[in-house]
């Protein structure tokens, strides 16, 4: 899958970009078929472009369109894969008696559709995403599932969409993955905390401080998330965005998050923090 990040040929990008052709720690045939279908769906692709108009064109905020969705979906599937490799048992699909292969489909579809409510308004977009995504899912899921399983899958995808940016806590690990992946799109000014372009406030300054976010298999926890900062202002992003998303995600004990100040030509107020 595409991404705005450097080439996946770089070893450091191995867990940043989901490659359908790689070997995965989960059944991937179904999710790969769904991803191909999504990529060729005119309605979905139009939503991904149109959803940027309200936050970017009209409010002057940062990107929430196709590029954001591409990054979030890649991070979500990579995070999911690392957790599966670490032996983590997911509950969204299994609680309904659905197949293990459906876990990745829930993650992929929720990551794809989580922000389409922006076509209605930036404010409250999470809640607007629900009926819009429901319409898309009603058309898409019957191509892959019988009626009963399509209903179950629809509910799980909508649950993950709702919980990505709202007061409702995720009740499934699939939803927790999408919630956290949304926050991982924070590199080089791509913060999920809305900021006005050209502004000088802490949201803007801190968003520019994050250089790189990487995922890797961890030792103390199944997943290590490492955040490279150019200056200490990046701590604001980690503390106010990522930490808030991790809280009550269901994945708190499964992640180790480390932020490192990689700039060497200044007196570093903060060199390293760990959540």
Secondary structure, 3 states (H helix, E strand, C coil): CCCCCCCCCCHHHCCCCCCCCCCCCCCCHHHHHHHHHHHCCHHHHHHHHHCHHHHHHHCCCCCCCHHHHHHHHHHHHHHHHHHHHCCCCCCCCHHHCCCCHHHHHHHHHHHHHCCHHHHCCCCCHHHHHHHHHHHHHHHHHHHCCCHHHHHHHHHHHHHHHHCCCCCCCCCCHHHHHHHHHHHCCCHHHCCCCCCCCCCCCHHHHHHCCEEEEEEEECCCCCEEEEEEECCCCHHHHHHHHHHHHHCCCCCHHHEEEEEEECCCCCCCCCCEEEC
